[in-house]
Amino acid sequence: MISKTSILKEAINRKQAQVSINKAELNSNFPNQNNFILDESRYIAAQCSRRAGKTNGLAYRFDRTMLKYPKELCGPLFKS
């Protein structure tokens, strides 16, 4: 039988995983990139210049997704 305590612990662990990106890691000088990283949309499109942080932004988003769904297999899909 599953106890209420174990359910609450699991809920806390999942909530902590959802907020794993520390906002201190995000640079306040780049608000558009931060919005891109923190956007909760399932599908995204980015139209920007070279060296605009696309790869790093996608890495942060991918990390958040992996932490949000720890028991799932996730793989990035890119079209260049």
HUKA-V753042 format. One record per backbone hydrogen bond with DSSP energy under -0.5 kcal/mol. NH is the residue of the N-H (numbers start at 1). CO is the residue of the C=O. E is the energy in kcal/mol with one decimal. If there is no record, write none. Layout:
NH/CO/E + NH/CO/E
This chain:
7/3/-1.6 + 8/4/-2.4 + 9/5/-2.5 + 10/6/-2.1 + 11/7/-2.2 + 12/8/-2.3 + 13/9/-2.5 + 14/10/-2.3 + 15/11/-2.1 + 16/12/-2.4 + 17/13/-1.9 + 18/14/-1.6 + 19/15/-1.1 + 20/17/-1.1 + 22/20/-0.7 + 25/22/-2.2 + 26/22/-0.6 + 26/23/-0.6 + 28/26/-0.5 + 30/27/-1.8 + 34/30/-2.1 + 35/31/-2.4 + 36/32/-1.9 + 37/33/-2.2 + 38/34/-2.6 + 39/35/-1.0 + 48/46/-0.6 + 52/49/-0.8 + 57/53/-2.7 + 58/54/-2.6 + 59/55/-2.2 + 60/56/-2.2 + 61/57/-2.3 + 62/58/-2.9 + 63/59/-2.4 + 64/60/-2.4 + 65/61/-2.2 + 66/62/-2.6 + 67/63/-2.1 + 68/64/-1.9 + 69/65/-1.9 + 70/67/-0.5 + 72/69/-1.6 + 74/72/-0.6
